[in-house]
Amino acid sequence: MSESNTRSLAKAVSYRVLGSTGTVLVFFILSGNITLSLGAGAIDSLLKIALYFLHERMWNYIPYGRPKPPEYQI
């Protein structure tokens, strides 16, 4: 069963909120500049949401790890 576009997008956004928070913290520790850190976090978030969404969509076409449907049904 494949996932809907909406579910893939929701997963991408929730994952990136978590990941971009880490990016902002690391950037702030290294730069000491909160504006620069938030900007880097925003760019990181948008780019990686798009990449994750595309990744999820591509995996819908790859049967690896999915159970095979029965050859026939009664």
Buried (B, 14 or more C-beta within 10 A) or exposed (E): EEBEEEEBBEBBEEBBEEBBEEBBEEBBEEEEEEEBBBEBBEEBBEEBBEEBBEEBBEBEEEEEEEEEEEEEEE
